[in-house]
C-alpha cells in the first residue's frame, strides 16, 4: 500500500487498503491457477480510477467497482 500513498498522497487510504487486499487475494488465486497475477500497475490503475471517479469498493454484483475490477485488475476481455 505504500506505493499507493506515494502516488496518491491525498487519496482515500481506507479505499487503498481495500484495493490492496483485493489485489493480494486475486494474486494468490491467479498464481494458484498459473495465471499472471495483478501487480503494482493494476493496483495503481485501480486507485487512479477510483480516485478520479469517486468509486467505492463494493461486493455488490453489477456495481461500478465490480466492472472496474474486471477491467483493470483482472484485465477481463469480456464485453
LINRAKA-V242916 format. One line per field, one symbol per residue. burial: 1 if it has 9 or more other C-alpha atoms within 8 Angstrom, else 0. A space follows every 50 residues. Layout:
BEGIN
burial->???
END
This chain:
BEGIN
burial->00011000000000111111001001111110000011000111111011 10001000000010111111111000000
END
